[in-house]
Amino acid sequence: MFYGTAVWDPWLIVAQIVCFQCLYYLTLGIFMTILVGTRVSRISLVYFFDYATVTASTVTGWCVIASFILSSLAGAAFLLYLIERAKKCLDFSATLYIVHLLICIVYGGWPSSITWWVVNVTGLAVMALLGEYLCIRRELREIPISKFRSRSVSEDKANEDMDEQIPLYRVDNMA
């Protein structure tokens, strides 16, 4: 199917958003476990959704920030394999961060920390721009065409049939 002839499929879009969101939080959880889990006795959803944990004043806060940035880098790779189109990268990245903002509002209230906003806007920019770059590189790759094409059995059969056909007129009889 050509890119311009794609039919709008809302179920596919919703499925891509859900998969993308789940992969993002799974990756964020892995990075939080590696970076933050070694510093605290018990990791909880506070580190994911409470804006107060995203701070530059403690080492644990820097580990939380690093987890969010590394997850946005992984999100760019998810865009490459899940979304596959450069022009959709900003839409899906923005949707992910808007849903994250809504979850954070429900969990801990409106994020009033400037650090939280800087980290999330930076993560959005990194994810969207890197995802677009990776998708454009994939879209602009040359399509490999082999120099020597192998002949299939059907092509050989068609050539034999052409040799056996009786011509409608003969060139040598015309004089």
N, C-alpha and C positions, 0 to 999 in steps of 0.2 A: 504494500500500500504506500502511496506517495504521501509526503507530509501534508500537502495542501488539501488532500481529499479525506482527511480524518473526520469522522463523525463525532459530534459532541456527545460524550458518554459520562453522565454525572456519577454513575456508580463506580466507574474506573477512577474518577477524580477523588471521590470520597475514600475509596480503598487505598489510593496512593497517599492521601493525607494521613490516614490512620496508620499505614505501614511506616511512613516517614516519621511520624510522631513517636511511634513505638521504638523504632530503631534509634532515634535521637536519645530518648530517655534510657534505653538499654545501654547505649554508649556512654551517656553521662553517668549512669550508675557504675559502670566499669571503671571509668576514670575517677569518680568520687571514692570508690572502694580502694583503689590503688593509692591515690594521693591524700585523701582526707581520712580514710579508714585507718591509716597508720598513725594518725595524730590524735584521734578521739577514741574514747572507749566504746561508744555505740553510735553508729551512723543511722540517721533517720531522714524522713522527708523534709525536715527543716532545712537541710543543706541544699535541697533541690528547689524549694518553693518559697522560702522566707528570705526577703531582701536583706535582712540584717546580717545574714551569714556571708554575704558578698561584700567583703571589706578589705581594704588594703592596709589595715592597721595591725593585723595579726598574721602569723605564718599560715594558720589554718585558713584564713580568708584568702590568702594568695593561692593556696591549694585549690580552693573552691573556684577562684577566678581561672586558674589554669585548666581545671576540669571543664568549665564552660567553653573556653576557647578551643581546647582540644576536641571537644564534642562538635563544635562548629566546623572544624577541619574535617572530621569524620562525616559530618552532614553533607559536605561538598561531594565526598565520594559517594554517598547514598544518592545524591541528586544525579550523579553520572549514571548509576546503574538502575535506579528506580524511576526517575522522571525522564531522562534521556534527551531532553530538549532544552537548548540554551535559553530560549525565550520564556520558558516556564520556571526557570530557577528562582528568579526574584519572587514570583507569586507563591511558590511553595515554601520558600524560606520565610517570607513575611507571614504566611499563614501559620507556620510552626511557632514563630515568636509571638504572634498575637494570641494563639491558644495558650502558650506558656504564660504570657502576661495575665490572661483571664484566670488561669489556675492559681497563679501567685496572688492575685487579688482575692480570690475565694479563700485561699489558705492563710494568708498573713496580712491582707489589706493592701492598699495602694502603695506601691514601692516609692518611698520617699528618699531613698539613698541615691545620690548622684553616681556612686560607683556601680550600683546595680544597672542603671540606665546605660552607662558607658560600656560596661561589659556586654550587655545584651545587644546594644546597637552595633558594637564592634563585631560580635558574633554573627549578627545578621549580615553585616557587610562582608565579612570573611566568607561566610557560607555561600551567599549569593554570587559574589564575584568569582571566587574560586570554582564554584559549581558551573557557572557560565563559561569560564575559561576551559575547564575540562570537557564540557559538552561541545563547545565550539571546536576544540581540537579533534574530538571524535567525529563530528559532523564533516569536518574539512579533510579528513583522511582520504587518500586516494583509494579507489576501489581496485584491488589487484586483479588484473586480467592476464592470464598466462599467455606467453608468446606462442607456445605450441599447444594447440587445442587437441585433446584426444577425441578421436572419432568414435561415436557410439555405434552399437549394432544396428540401430534403426537407420542411421545415416549410410552405413555400408549397404544395407538392404535397398534403400532408396536409390543409391547410385547404380546398383545392379539392375534394378527395374528400369532405369533410364536407358541403360545400354541395350536392353532387350526390346525396347519399343520399336515398332516399325515406322519409319519416317513417312510423312504424307506425300512427299515428292523427292525425287532424287536430283541432285545438282548435276550429275554427269550425263543425264539424258537430255539436258537442254543444250542444243547446239545450233 
